[in-house]
Amino acid sequence: MKTTFILLFALLVCGAVKVHAQAKNAIGLGLGFNTSREKSIGYGGLLQGEIKITKAVSVTPYLSVEEPYYVVGGLSGRYYFNKIIYASAGAFGYFDSDYSGYGGTGGAGLILLSGRHQTLDLNFHGDYLKKGSQATPFAGIRLIYSFSFTRLE
């Protein structure tokens, strides 16, 4: 599984073409891989929207089923520095078999591939939450395919 992911990632990075990304109105599907102190590695999938506020700012609501959280719903803001790189920050709520609660997230992203109505997005994120009385940080990576309802420049 790890070898397949590494090969797929290398092919995507090497095959990156001219990028036309910016804040957009879109819906996307993605895969996520997470790591923490309490669980070595987790994975899952997510459904994400993106709602354009200005050319450089968007809001991204998402719903995911990922280890180690199980079910997560969140809302983040994105700021695009240029057509390729963005920063994100937000909050989320989670539910697992033992605990439920909320946390904060922050990260950076890179648009790997882009067409007139679609993008492939690589997102690096760090999450912080409390499980019971224990503070738990997580780090992760998400690969998201998005379809834009409006034509990208």
DADAHU-V925160 format. One line per field, one symbol per residue. phi: phi as a letter, one per 30 degrees, with the letter a starting at -180 (. if undefined). psi: psi as a letter, one per 20 degrees, with the letter a starting at -180 (. if undefined). Layout:
phi->???
psi->???
//
This chain:
phi->.dddddddddddddcdcecbcaeacabbbacbbbbaddbdbbblbbcbcbcdcbdcbbcbdbbbbbdcdicbbbbbcbbddadccbcbaabbcbbbdcbblbacbaabbbddbabdbbbbccccbbbbbcciccdbcbbabbcbcbccdcddd
psi->ggggggggggggghjpappkqrqrorqrqrqqpqqrhhpgqrrarqpprpopgahiprpnqqpqoqqjheppprpqqqpohaihprqqqaqqqqpahhrqbraqqqaqrpogqqahjqqppoppqpqprpocjppoqqqrqpoppqppiqpq.
//
